[in-house]
Amino acid sequence: MRILFPPNPIKTPTLFNSLRLRFNSLRSHCANSMAVPPPKSAMASAVVDNEVGLARRFWIKFKRESIFAMYTPFTLCLAAGNLKIETFRDYIAQDVHFLKAFAHAYELAEDCADDDDAKPVISELRRAVLQELKMHDSFVKEWGLQGAKETPINSAAVKYTDFLLATASGKVEGVKGPGKLATPFERTKVAAYTLGAMTPCMRLYAFLGKEFKALLDPSEGSHPYLKWIDSYSSKSFQASAVQIEELLDKLSVSLTGEELDIIEKLYHQAMKLEIEFFSAQSVVQPTVVPLIREHNPAEDRLMIFSDFDLTCTVVDSSAILAEIAIVTAPKSDQHQPENQIARMSSADLRNTWGLLSRQYTEEYEQCIESIVPTEKVFDYENLLKALEKLSDFERKANNRVTKSEVLKGLNLEDIKRAGERLILQDGCINFFQKIAKSENLNANVHVLSYCWCGDLIRSAFSSGGLNELDVHANEFTFEESISTGDIVKKVESPIDKVKSFKDILKNCSNDRKNLTVYIGDSVGDLLCLLEADIGIVIGSSSSLRRVATQFGVSFVPLFPGLVKKQKECTDGRSPSWKGLTGILYTVNSWAEIHAFILGC
């Protein structure tokens, strides 16, 4: 269990200060709603506003969509180099339709632009698209893709081109048609809207080109789609992407907030249409994404396991429980009714929490230092023994907490309200909601957590309509909804977690084969991460990296790992996954997890 705060003493004051704001209304025993700071995304946007331009801000805001585009079966197979040539031929045929519409949209934007500097830039960008069309012609000649030009346009491409040309024609809500645009400002506004719908395509292809280029392995010989990768990773295409972004920024300077909102909606819509375009490509070969693609619910059972603190949450639950205890505790001069559980004062509580936190941090670091071996070799059994020592430390730390009585006197309703308002990682709830709504998926979700109070976890998920998740955590004991200070200890350590993991699998019926995924962020998750068929690490815990690396565990970024896995899918072979390989996959966000496991 992470006691009080993550083992980083520098972060402790920050957590206390932010949580004090978040729970300040609890000073009246949560009679009113808690004050919650703006969501992380909103605060990030406020900072970004002052640092980067409009186009870059939108790219950052809709990063999730770029990840979903990169994780489609088509793009992954393309990156791996084993995309069937028939699929690539069909893609080229659809892209030709799209590029022609793109060139026409540039022509319309150039006509609308009233800025003398903007017109030549748009003209140059249009010429680059015409060069791109010539490149597609060379694909047809070099790879014998005869018939590609005659292929009818599919519905995804129609949807995208119709959107693009409608925008370039001024058919945007609240905007007059081009023939009715009386002022230069109105015409420039349409040009800005058009670029808002085109910029994400340019930036996305530049992004994919660079990502795929970085994954090329010279030792594997020539990549069959190297010309495509070289084109979109080239300096000239990267420069074109920057060029259109800068032009969008320039044309947007004089627009109102409402007009900028329209550009944002157009940008976002274009990103979603890109995902649809890639997803619509007919990929008939086995692929590693999404994971459920090769999943047969009649024969297989998908078992999703996840940690909670700092895997799902932004702050650790122990810090939240600590702050609830402090802000609801009586002052030193305040009389306590005889019929209520006696509590220490808020000042004494704060001091006691501080002492426990410092002691935990110091001893945790010492414990980690003592279990790290000198030689790097993957040895699960020795890792298990080492984490038994960490487990003993965690149990002793928990005993100190219960003996201190700092968790005594918390109201269950306060805890539930705190859970309902708990800020979770972006995309976490959406991921679990999609699983819950997929009736035919045959997937089970289990949350394994050191959290002292399972009610806090259940409340956090129930606020997102997720009442069906199985939560395995410790529990407070209550007398008439008031905590006694004792904890029913079920999951205190890495050993407890992996035991729960194995017990859950043992209790599954034998009528299906289990495919297990574990998502975690700390040393406490390490054994489960390794035991699972697929272990996914979110975040950047230094202690997890340190311990795991010294025991020979390898950390592989998820997308490059999937590209390598896709290369193994030859001769129609489906991907296979198994645990205890010593390889863990790393991600920066829940969007990557969602895209990998569930797809769009």
LOPASE-285336 format. One record per residue (C-alpha): x, y, z. Coordinates in steps of 0.25 Angstrom, whole numbers, plus 5000, padded with zeros to 4 digits. Example, Ala and Ser with C-alpha at 12.3 -4.5 7.8 and 13.67 -1.06 7.14 Angstrom:
504949825031
505549965029
This chain:
500050005000
500550144997
500350205011
499950355011
500650404999
501450344988
502950324992
503450454988
503550554999
503550674990
502150644985
501550644999
501250795001
500650804987
499750694990
499350745003
499050884997
498250834985
497450744993
497150845003
496550924992
495750804987
495250775001
495050905007
493550895008
493750775016
494050865028
492550865030
492450715029
492150725014
490850795016
491150865003
491750814990
493250804990
494050904983
494750834971
495950904963
495750914948
496050774941
497450754937
497150774922
496550914925
497750954933
498750904923
497950974912
498051104920
499551094920
499651044906
498851174901
500051264905
501151174899
500751114886
499851154874
498451114871
498850994862
499850934872
498850954883
497750874875
498750764872
499150754887
497650754891
497250644881
498450554883
497550444887
497050444872
498450434867
498750314875
497450244871
497850274856
499250214858
498650084865
497750044854
497949914847
498349974834
499350074840
500049974849
500149874838
500749984829
501750014840
502149874841
502349854826
501449734825
500149804820
499549724809
499849794795
498349784792
498049864804
499049964800
498549974786
497150004791
497650104801
498450174790
497150174781
496350244793
497450344796
497450384781
496050424783
496350504796
497550574790
496750624778
495750684788
496950734797
497550814785
496150874781
495950914795
497250984795
496851054782
495551104789
496351154801
497351224792
496151294785
495551334799
496851384805
496951534805
498351534811
499451564800
500451474808
499451364810
499051334795
500451294791
500651204803
499251134800
499751124785
501051054789
500250964798
499350924787
500550894778
501050804789
499750724788
499850714773
501250654775
500650554785
499750514774
500850484765
501550404776
500250314777
500350304761
501750244764
501250144774
500250094763
501450074753
502450024762
501549924769
500649884758
499449944765
498649954752
497249974754
497450064767
497050194759
495750124755
495350084769
494050144773
494150234785
493650174798
492750234809
493850274818
494550354808
493250414803
492850464817
494250524818
494250594804
492850644806
493250704819
494450764813
493850824801
492650874808
493550954818
494351014807
493051054800
492651134813
491551024816
491851044831
490751074841
490551224842
491451254830
490951314817
491251244804
492451294796
491651364786
490951444797
492251484804
492251634803
493451674811
494951624811
494851594826
493651494823
494451424811
495751414820
494851354831
494451244821
495951224817
496251204832
495151104834
495651024822
497051024827
496450974841
495850854834
497150824826
498250854836
497950724845
498150634832
499550694829
499950694844
499450544845
500250494833
501450574837
501350504851
501150364845
502250384836
503250414847
502750314856
502850204845
504250254841
504750244855
504350094855
505150054843
506149944845
507249944835
507649794839
506249754834
506549794820
505749894811
504349924816
503249894805
502650034808
503850114810
503550214799
502250244806
502950264820
504050344814
503050434807
502250474819
503550474828
504250564819
504750704822
503850764811
502550694816
502950734831
503150874826
501750874819
501150834832
501750944839
501451044828
499951014828
499951024844
500551154843
499651204833
498451154841
498951234853
499151354845
497751354838
497151334852
497751454859
496551544857
495451444859
494451444871
494451344882
493151284875
493851274862
495051204868
494151104874
493651074860
495051044855
495250954867
494050874864
494450864849
495850824854
495350714863
494350664852
495450654842
496250574852
495050474855
494850464840
496350424838
496150314848
494950264840
495750274827
496850184833
495850084840
495050074827
496250004820
495949864818
497049784825
496749634824
498049584830
498249554845
498649674853
499049704868
498149824868
497149834874
497349724883
495849684883
495949664867
496549524869
495649504882
494549394881
493549414892
493049274890
494449214893
495149324900
495049414913
495649544913
496149574927
496549724930
497249754943
497549894947
498249964959
497450084964
498450184971
499150274961
498850164950
497350214949
497450334958
498250464958
498550464973
498750354982
497550314990
498250305004
498550455002
497050485000
496650405012
497750475020
497150615016
495750565019
496150525033
496850665035
495850755030
494650685037
495350665050
495050755062
495850875066
496650855079
495750945087
494450885081
493550805090
493250665085
491950595088
492050475097
491250385088
492150405076
493450335074
494550415080
495550475070
496850555072
496850695068
497150745054
498550805058
498950675064
498450595052
499250675043
500550655051
500250505052
500050495037
501250575034
502150485044
501550355037
501750405023
503250445026
503450305033
502850235021
503650305011
504950285017
504750145020
504150115007
505450165000
506250085009
505449955006
505549974991
507049994993
507249865000
506449784990
507149824977
508149724972
509449764967
509349674954
508249694943
507649564940
506149524938
505849434950
504449434955
504649344967
505749434973
504849554970
503749484977
504649474989
505049614989
503649664988
503249585000
504249675008
503549795002
502149725006
502649715021
502949865021
501649905015
500849825026
501749885037
501450025031
499949995031
499949945045
500550075049
499450155042
498350075049
499050085063
499150235061
497550245060
497750355049
496650285041
495650285052
494350365051
494250385036
492850385031
492450285020
491650395013
492850485013
493650375007
492650344996
492550484992
494050494991
494050374982
492950434973
493750554971
495150484970
495850534957
496250404949
497250404938
496750444924
496150334917
496050234928
494550244930
494350234915
495150114914
494350034925
493050094920
493250034906
493549894912
492349904921
491449944909
492049824900
491049714903
491649614894
493049644898
493149544909
494149624917
494249634932
494849754939
495549744953
496149854961
497249814970
497749924980
498449954993
497450064995
497050065010
495550085007
494850004995
493650094997
494450214991
494850134979
493350084977
492850224978
493950274968
493450174957
491950184960
492050334957
492350284943
491150184943
492150074946
491549984957
491849854951
493449864953
493949764963
494749834973
495749764982
496349854992
496449875007
495149925015
494950025026
494049965038
492950055042
491950075054
490750155049
491450205037
492650255045
493950185043
494550125055
496050135050
496249995047
496449935034
496049795028
497349765022
497149685009
498149744999
499349805006
500549764998
501149714984
500949574989
499449594993
499249654979
499749544972
499049444981
497749514978
498049514963
498349364963
497149334971
496249414962
496749334950
496549204958
495149234961
494849254946
494049134939
494849044930
493949064918
494749174912
496249214911
496649334919
497449444912
497949534923
498349684923
498849754935
499049914936
499849974947
500850074951
501650034963
502549934969
501349874976
500849834962
502049774957
501749624960
500349634954
500949714942
501849604939
500849484942
499849544932
499849504917
500049654915
500649754925
500449904922
501150004931
500550144931
501250264937
502750274940
503050214954
504550224956
504450114967
503750024958
504750044947
505950024956
505449894963
504949834950
506149864942
507149814952
506349684952
506449674937
505049724933
505049804919
504149924917
503649934903
502750054898
501449994894
501350034879
502749994875
502549864883
501249844875
501949874862
502949764865
501849664869
501149694856
502349654848
502249514855
500849504849
501349434836
500649324827
499349354833
499749334848
498949404859
499749474870
500049394882
500249454896
500749394909
501249434923
502549424930
503349474918
504049584925
503449684916
502549804920
501949904911
501950044914
500850154911
500750304914
499150304914
497950224915
497650264900
498750164896
498150054905
496750074899
497250084885
498149954886
497049864894
495749924888
496050004876
495250124872
